[in-house]
Amino acid sequence: MRVLDSHLHLWSPDVLTYTWLAGPLAYEFETLELQHARIEGAREEAAVFVQAECVEEQFLDEVRWVDSIADAAGVRAIVAGARLDRGDATLAHFDALAAHDRVVGVRHLLQGEPDGLAGSPAFVSGARALVARGWSFDACVRAHQLPDVAALAAAVPELRIVLDHLGKPEVGTASAPVEPSEQWLRDLGALAQHSQVFCKLSGLPAEAGGDWDAAQLEPFLDAALAAFGPERLMWGSDWPVSVIGPAEPGDPYAPADGSDAYQPTARRRWAQFVATWAEVRGLDVDAILWRNAAGFYRV
């Protein structure tokens, strides 16, 4: 199989400033670390880099840095950090991003923003400027914010939007699974009515705290399939955010106190899980692991 990871992060605290990094994530994750997390059995592997929320004044610096290591990391495209609600400053930032050919879209991280921001006039104006450039928008929200993404899709129907991490539903853990909530199912279905919106099969391991299994997460993938159809789903690893959790068996570097650790095989396990899930359901595995993301991001 071939794999185009639609949601890969890279960062280096020695190069850029990230105020949110803590615990096992507060280290360097770039080309060397990614090399050790390659997908076994993939005859070809590439990725879309998604902004890692360095401080806002370094958003452009992040793009420059990723560009400098893109060939070594297999990065085909960049989803840059941006704020869509800054008026002229937003447009000036877009002008600067346009100097970098790998930039294909932006992400204004909405999960920590006030509800309703995505429907504000300033934000909608920024979204229309994205359309003018032919760029896409990554929507990273909490489950209760899914209606905000639907409102943005309705306000700017020409904007290609991809929902990160299925909207971060509550999933529980492998030992204490949580069924998809009726509210999440309704909101996901309503969002999927907008044909320009896609969905990433990503991020659920992080929502489970790194403690997940197939039986727990299959219902969420099935719900995404029912809502969006197979042609609007794409696999993403959310590496390294989604590879932190209980230490894997036999890990010689496992913390003695039992605290969370980096899981060396988690990225490939997630890819294999999604591939198997798709195959069992008779879906086109290559579309979900490669072609849908390649088409959406135009790479």
ChimeraX attribute file (.defattr): number of C-alpha atoms within 10 A of each C-alpha:
attribute: neighborCount
match mode: 1-to-1
recipient: residues
	/A:1	14
	/A:2	17
	/A:3	25
	/A:4	29
	/A:5	26
	/A:6	30
	/A:7	26
	/A:8	24
	/A:9	21
	/A:10	21
	/A:11	24
	/A:12	16
	/A:13	14
	/A:14	8
	/A:15	11
	/A:16	16
	/A:17	17
	/A:18	17
	/A:19	11
	/A:20	11
	/A:21	15
	/A:22	9
	/A:23	11
	/A:24	17
	/A:25	16
	/A:26	14
	/A:27	13
	/A:28	15
	/A:29	16
	/A:30	18
	/A:31	17
	/A:32	11
	/A:33	14
	/A:34	19
	/A:35	12
	/A:36	10
	/A:37	18
	/A:38	15
	/A:39	22
	/A:40	14
	/A:41	12
	/A:42	13
	/A:43	9
	/A:44	12
	/A:45	19
	/A:46	20
	/A:47	24
	/A:48	26
	/A:49	27
	/A:50	22
	/A:51	25
	/A:52	21
	/A:53	23
	/A:54	20
	/A:55	14
	/A:56	14
	/A:57	11
	/A:58	15
	/A:59	20
	/A:60	17
	/A:61	14
	/A:62	25
	/A:63	22
	/A:64	14
	/A:65	15
	/A:66	22
	/A:67	21
	/A:68	11
	/A:69	14
	/A:70	22
	/A:71	12
	/A:72	13
	/A:73	21
	/A:74	19
	/A:75	21
	/A:76	22
	/A:77	25
	/A:78	25
	/A:79	26
	/A:80	26
	/A:81	27
	/A:82	23
	/A:83	20
	/A:84	27
	/A:85	20
	/A:86	15
	/A:87	14
	/A:88	11
	/A:89	13
	/A:90	19
	/A:91	18
	/A:92	12
	/A:93	17
	/A:94	23
	/A:95	12
	/A:96	11
	/A:97	22
	/A:98	13
	/A:99	9
	/A:100	15
	/A:101	11
	/A:102	21
	/A:103	22
	/A:104	24
	/A:105	25
	/A:106	24
	/A:107	20
	/A:108	21
	/A:109	18
	/A:110	20
	/A:111	16
	/A:112	9
	/A:113	12
	/A:114	9
	/A:115	15
	/A:116	15
	/A:117	17
	/A:118	27
	/A:119	20
	/A:120	13
	/A:121	13
	/A:122	15
	/A:123	21
	/A:124	20
	/A:125	19
	/A:126	23
	/A:127	25
	/A:128	18
	/A:129	17
	/A:130	22
	/A:131	17
	/A:132	11
	/A:133	13
	/A:134	14
	/A:135	21
	/A:136	23
	/A:137	22
	/A:138	26
	/A:139	27
	/A:140	22
	/A:141	24
	/A:142	17
	/A:143	20
	/A:144	15
	/A:145	22
	/A:146	25
	/A:147	20
	/A:148	21
	/A:149	26
	/A:150	24
	/A:151	18
	/A:152	22
	/A:153	25
	/A:154	16
	/A:155	17
	/A:156	18
	/A:157	17
	/A:158	17
	/A:159	22
	/A:160	23
	/A:161	25
	/A:162	24
	/A:163	24
	/A:164	23
	/A:165	26
	/A:166	27
	/A:167	25
	/A:168	22
	/A:169	23
	/A:170	18
	/A:171	23
	/A:172	20
	/A:173	18
	/A:174	17
	/A:175	10
	/A:176	12
	/A:177	17
	/A:178	16
	/A:179	14
	/A:180	17
	/A:181	13
	/A:182	9
	/A:183	13
	/A:184	21
	/A:185	18
	/A:186	14
	/A:187	20
	/A:188	25
	/A:189	18
	/A:190	14
	/A:191	26
	/A:192	22
	/A:193	14
	/A:194	17
	/A:195	14
	/A:196	18
	/A:197	24
	/A:198	26
	/A:199	30
	/A:200	25
	/A:201	26
	/A:202	29
	/A:203	25
	/A:204	26
	/A:205	26
	/A:206	21
	/A:207	19
	/A:208	24
	/A:209	19
	/A:210	25
	/A:211	21
	/A:212	22
	/A:213	17
	/A:214	13
	/A:215	9
	/A:216	20
	/A:217	23
	/A:218	14
	/A:219	15
	/A:220	21
	/A:221	19
	/A:222	14
	/A:223	17
	/A:224	23
	/A:225	18
	/A:226	14
	/A:227	21
	/A:228	20
	/A:229	15
	/A:230	19
	/A:231	16
	/A:232	23
	/A:233	26
	/A:234	29
	/A:235	27
	/A:236	29
	/A:237	28
	/A:238	26
	/A:239	21
	/A:240	24
	/A:241	22
	/A:242	22
	/A:243	29
	/A:244	23
	/A:245	21
	/A:246	17
	/A:247	20
	/A:248	17
	/A:249	8
	/A:250	7
	/A:251	12
	/A:252	8
	/A:253	10
	/A:254	17
	/A:255	13
	/A:256	6
	/A:257	6
	/A:258	9
	/A:259	12
	/A:260	18
	/A:261	20
	/A:262	23
	/A:263	21
	/A:264	18
	/A:265	15
	/A:266	22
	/A:267	24
	/A:268	18
	/A:269	16
	/A:270	26
	/A:271	22
	/A:272	15
	/A:273	16
	/A:274	24
	/A:275	20
	/A:276	15
	/A:277	17
	/A:278	21
	/A:279	13
	/A:280	10
	/A:281	10
	/A:282	9
	/A:283	17
	/A:284	14
	/A:285	23
	/A:286	17
	/A:287	22
	/A:288	25
	/A:289	26
	/A:290	23
	/A:291	21
	/A:292	21
	/A:293	29
	/A:294	20
	/A:295	11
	/A:296	20
	/A:297	22
	/A:298	14
	/A:299	13
